[in-house]
Amino acid sequence: MDNQERAIEALRKIETVINEVRDIFPNIIKKEQIKIVPKDDNDPIRILKRVSGIIVNYNESNAERKLESLLKYLGSISREKK
């Protein structure tokens, strides 16, 4: 398995977790489920690094803010794909 495949696998796992934990935070708008597995035009390693950068230094006091930032970033990726 090469790095691209590993990155895509990691993004799929992150996607699943995000969709499960969104329900914990009532202030976050619940639209359709997040789809972050990249298409050919988006580099999965770049996306994974950005996602990692958002969630680094997570703690309970900033959990909602981190999740909002992550959803905002992933929403922008979704718009780029269309």
N, C-alpha and C positions, 0 to 999 in steps of 0.2 A: 504494500500500500504506500503510495507516494504522499508527499506533504499536502498536495491539493485535495486528495481523497480524505486524508485525516482531518483537514480543516473543514471540509463539507460535513463529515460525520460529527465533528464537534458542534458545528452550527446547527445541525438537526437536533442534537441533544439540548442545546441552549434554547432553541425554538420551542421545544416541548415544555421545558421548565418555565419559560416566560409565560406561555399560555396558561399554565397551571397556577402560577402565583399572582397573576393579574387580579384574580377574584378577591384576593386578600385586601387590596387597596381600593376602597369605594370611590376615591376621588379621581381615579384614572379612568378615562373614557374607554369603554369596552366596545370596540368596533369588531371587525372580523378578526380571526386569529392571525397572529403574526406569521409571516412566511419569510424566512431569511436565507434559505438555501439559495445561493447565488446562481444566476444563469452564466452563460459563457462570457458575457461582457463585464462581469464583476469578478475581481480576484478574491477567492474565498479566504486566502491567507490575510489579505489586507482587511477584509471585513472582520475576521476573527481577532486580529490585533486591535482594531478599533473597539470592538465589543469588550475585549479584555481590558482595554484602557478605561472604559466607562465603569466597569464593575470592580476594578482594583480599589483597595481601601474601603470596601463595603463594611458597614456596621449597621446596627439596628437604627441608629438615629438618622442615617441618611438613606435608608432602604428605599423609601418612596421616591426621593429625588433621583436616586440612581436609576430606578426602574423607569421613571418618566423620561430621563435622558436617553436611556436605552431604547425606549419605544419611539421617541422622536427620531433618533438616528435610523432605526430600522424602518420607520415610516418613510424617511427620505430615500432610502435604498429602494423601497417598493415603488415609489413614484418614478425613480430613475429607470426602472425596468420597463415601465409601460410605454 
